[in-house]
Amino acid sequence: MKKDWYRNAIFYELNVRAFRDSNGDGKGDIPGVIEKLDYLKDLGVDCLWLLPMYPSPLKDDGYDIADFMHIHPDFGTVEDFKHLMDEAHKRDMYVVADLVLNHTSDQHYWFQAALKDPTSPYKDYYVWSKTGKEYGDTRIIFLDTEPSNWSFCPEVGEFYWHRFYASQPDLNYDNPAVQEEMLNTMRYWASLGLDGFRADAVPYLFEREGTICENLPETHQYLKKVRRVLDAEFPGRILLAEANQWPDDVREYFGDGDEFNMAFHFPLMPRIFMAMKKGDPTPIRWALDKTPAIPDGCQWCTFLRNHDELTLEMVTPEERDYMWQQYAPDPKMKLNLGIRRRLAPLMDNNIEKMKQANAILFSLPGTPIIYYGDEIGMGDNIDLFDRNGVRTPMQWAADLPNAGFSEASQTYAPVINIAPYSPRHVNVAGQQNDPSSFLNFMKHLVKLRKERPYLAESSIQFLDTTSPATLCVVREAEGQRMIALHNLGDSNAYVTFRADLGFSPKIELLTGTPVNPGLKTIRLAPHQSAWLE
Ligand code: GLC
């Protein structure tokens, strides 16, 4: 392991169920992921993030875990998992997976034991109430499906607490046994070779009356313990926080460098979409201006899309309405406080916009994550329930059954089959053979980024230009400098720098074209980006 490898890396998020089905049962599996590692390596991926692949009734796509210590039979075996670790490591790739600390499935034997026998020690693994009235200041996250964070359990005659679906009872972190069980879960997967964990829903571990039950000091204390155990027993493994919070609250999850190594940058993400729609860099500049400094050895994880709805929790109500109006014209596209669509449809399937969104992301500090399928511009299916529409089978080829995902007659979810997103239009093989494809652009972008480790660092400057629609950032390190220009508008931009640049760029990196010496004004087409070095 290279020290701090995650600080300058390309992450790739994938759903085992959706990637490649190796045994023809219609569901993706771990051997299927192994088959495709060379594809990921070729794209330039350094680290895979695997969505939960543990036994589960799959009511929340595996985030409802029924057994922390096994692999879901649909996805393979623990042996397959070890094999995946070996194969990834052979290719110098890292693998992280979800550690779901906050809750279990109601099918977990702990919860089942509590139902069968209320005197069982497992009852105290969960959070109960006789009235279902406590913690009334706590928001509901799955607003479209859950009326309350309490559900009544007839077997026990009490209410149990859940921040997500009612089928996901929250664990009781005031119980030391729960704390220890979850440390053991982490130890187990780390001992099988996992390089780290994407820790799910971490703000919600503890509950305290009179608070919003998020980001509590007790929660941070426990998370620091998780980190201490990981560092002591598995040095070099990493923790990545899913804390969908405002920058100052997320900052706390890095502690003094003794809590998380990484955290997702939730406030930045929607503002990239907002800026591109408004033709105005202000939202992106705002998010970066508000981004606090983080301790040495820590890093932001930046992203455009993931397996959930494009969350609009970290914007103002006015900004949220704007985003919904612009990006969710059909009410079916809305979900909870977000938008359940993939990148390409959000970008009107316009390749220039898709390139720009990524060229922005990759020109900013942090470690970027690519969501599977977005590197080829896959579409979504809003007729599927909840977030399933952005989790459809990966499209490998035009001319194979189920786009090369599976040989089965039926797959876990239908392959997208409506133009312009059907496999005939969007697939890996076709794009690999086309030098001007989006996939080849992404490969190029990944390569440019990896050759310039300083782009991952936190230092960034904004330059004012004559074009109000253009985001202009300067990234530099000793002896190296790049200016990234992004015309966010729908018309041509003529960009003249307000101040002397003090250096003369030689090459535009995205297209590989030389830059005229003494360049003063640059013309950018609508949604064109330029990386001048
Ligand atoms: C996280 C996951 C989401 C899941 C939820 C509950 O937010 O990203 O997919 O539904 O946690 O586990």
Residues whose N, C-alpha, C, O or C-beta is under 5 A from the ligand:
A	BS01	GLC	D60 Y63 F164 D200 A201 D308
